[in-house]
């Protein structure tokens, strides 16, 4: 009888599904992301030089995974320009492009205090915050045109950050018009983008690695609405949003 019970226990132990928190699994979120793949892992970061072709403005965007809490990641985006630094920090339990995956939203503008936006405004801000990386690339919003990503080949790319084996992609509409061309490598987390070029913007990987920590060191102030009085476009006020980038010569 005892041997029978031990056998049942072992069968139960080996057949029981392994419950691994999403933040520990470190697998890509393979949803319908238009631009790259959200492949988080604690501490990974990548930094891009951005160039706006119309204005000549240059900026830097840094995306990183700066922490893990249960089934969620802390995903942080820093935008740097001559005017200063702007930081958006999101707690996400899936690809940040989908606002329903955003659980917390913290904003720090320049030397001002970090502010956490709560309630309905966190969800409203999530629509913009989750798409910051795509917005910086110059790719138009899905709401304005029906786009899809098409793989066109493979090769290698040499950028500031080094040389990478890449797959080549185009973002096109139903008529075949090309809105963007980008190069993708699984070596580069969290999104895999090595470079991207549109009519308005160029974006080049300047560095990537591990060991990222949050740039927001203070405890954020809680706000029930954005400091601009509640207008949903608060994140669009951040300089550099929607512009391109490229390394300075």
N, C-alpha and C positions, 0 to 999 in steps of 0.2 A: 504493500500500500504506500509506504514511504517513498519507494523507488518510483512508483506511478506518479505521485504528487511532484516529485523532483522533475520528472520528465515533462509534466504539464507546465511547470514553472519555466523550464528552459525553452519550451516551444513558445510560450507567451512572451518571454523576454526577447527572443530573436525575431519573432514575427511582429512585435509591436512597432508601429511607425515611429521613426526618430523625429522628435519635435525640436527643430532647430529654429531659433528666432531669425526673422528675415535679415536683421542687421548682422548676424553672425554667418549667414549663408554666403554672403558676398557674391551673389550671382547677378548678372545683368537683368534689368527689368526690360523685357522685350515686348513692350506695348507698341502702339502705333506712332512712336516718335518719328518725326520727319527728319531729324538732324542728329545723327550719331545714335548711340545707345547709352542709357544711364547705367553705368556699371560701377557702383560704389564699393569702396573698401575703406575702413578707417585709416585716416592719415594721408590718403592720396590727394594730389593737387596737380593742376596744370595751369599755366599762365600764357596769355596770348597778347601779342601786339596787334593793335587795331588801327586801321587807317580809313578815314572818311574821304572818299575820292572827290566829293563835291566841295568840301570846305578845307581839306588838307589837315583836318584835326587828327591828332594822334592820341591814343589812350591805351591803357592796359586793363585787361580783365583777368582775374584770378578766380578759379573755381576749385573748391576743395571739400573734402569730407572731414569734419573736425571733431566728430564725436558720435557715440552710439548710445541710445537709451532703449532698452528692451527691443522692440521690433522696429525701431525708427533710427534714422540717421540725422545728424546735424549737417546740413549742406549749406555752404557759405559762398557768397559771390562778392568779390571786391572789385570796384571800378575806380581806377586811378587816372586822374588828369592833372594838369597844372594847377587847377583850382582846388585840388585836394582829393580825399578818398571818400567813397561811399560804400557802405557794406550792407548787404542783405543776408540775413541768417534764417534758414528755414529748418524746422523739424519735419521730416518727410518719412512716410512709411511706404513709399513707392516712387515712381518717376515724378519729379516735381513739376513736369509739364501739365499734370492733371491737378487742378486746385483742390480736389477732394482728398488728395494725398498729403496736403500741407496741414500740419497740426498746430504749428506755432510759427509766428512771423515776427522777426526782430529787425529793426532798421537803425543804422547809425550813420549820420551825415556829418562828415568832417570831424571836428573836435567836439561836436555836440554830444549830448548823452544818448546812450542806446535806449531805444523805445520799443517795447513790445506792443504790437497792435492786437487787440482782442476782439471777441464777438464777431459780428457780421463783417466788420472791416477786414479782419484777418482773411476771411474767405474771399472777399472782393479783391484785396491786394494779392491774394494767391493767384488770381487769373494772370496778373502781370509778372509777379515775382517768379513764378515757375518757368516763365518763358524768357527770362533775362538773357540767357546764353544765346538763344535763337534770335532774339531781338538785336543783340549786338552784332550778329553775323550779317545783318542786312536782309535776311529772308523775310518776305512779307507774311503777315498773319494769315492763318488758314481761313479766317472769317471773310477775307477779302477775295480769295481765289482758291480754287480746288487744286492742291498740289500733291505730288507724290515723289518719293525718292527712288531712283533707278540706278542700279549698279551697272557701270559701263566698262569695267576692266580692273586691272591690277598693275602694280608697279612699285616704285620706290620714290620717296620724297626726301629731299634734304632741306631742312629749315634751321632756324637758330638753335633749336633744341637738339638737333642731330639728324641722322638719317634713319628712315623707317620704311619697312615694307608696308604698303598701303593698298586698300581697295579704293577704286575711283567711283564717285557717285555724282549724279546730276539730279537736281530738284526741278521738276517740270510740271506744266499744267496739262490739261486734256488735249490741247492743240500741239503739244510737243515743245512749246516755248521753254527755254532754259532760264531759270531764275537764279540758280546758284550751282557751283561745282565745288565739291569738297572731297578731301582725302581722309581716309579712316584707318586707324590702327588700334588693335586691341591692347597694345602696350600702354596706351595713353588713357589714364583714368582721370575723372569719372565719365567722360563722354566719348573719348576715342578720336576726337577731331585733331588732325594734324595741320590742315589749312582749309580755308574756305574763301571763295571769291564770288562776289555778285557785282551788279552794275554800279552799286553805290559804295561797297565796302570790301576791304580785304582783311583777312584774319590769319595770323601765322603763329604757330606754337613756338613760344620763346623758352619754355622750360617745363619740366614735370618731375614728379618724384613722390616721396612718402614723408611722413613725419609732420604733416600739417597740423597746426593748432589754431584755435579761433583767434581772430584779430580783435574780437570784442571781449575785453577782460573784466568790465564792470557788470554788475547786476542791472538788467534793463529796467527802466521805468515802465509801468503798465499804463497803456492808453486805451480808452474805450473807442477812440476814433483817431484817425490820422491828424497830425498837427496842422494840416491845411484846412481843417474844418469838416473833413469827411468826404472830400471829393475822391472818387475811386482812382483818379489818375495820379495819386501821390508818387508812385514809383517812377512814372514817366517824367517827373521833374528832375530826376537824377541826370546830371550832365553825362553825355556819352551814350545814353540809351538810344538804340536804333542807329548808331553810327558805326563806322568801320575802324579797322586798326591795322597797323603795319609798323615794323621796327624803325626807329629813327636811324637815319644814315650817319 
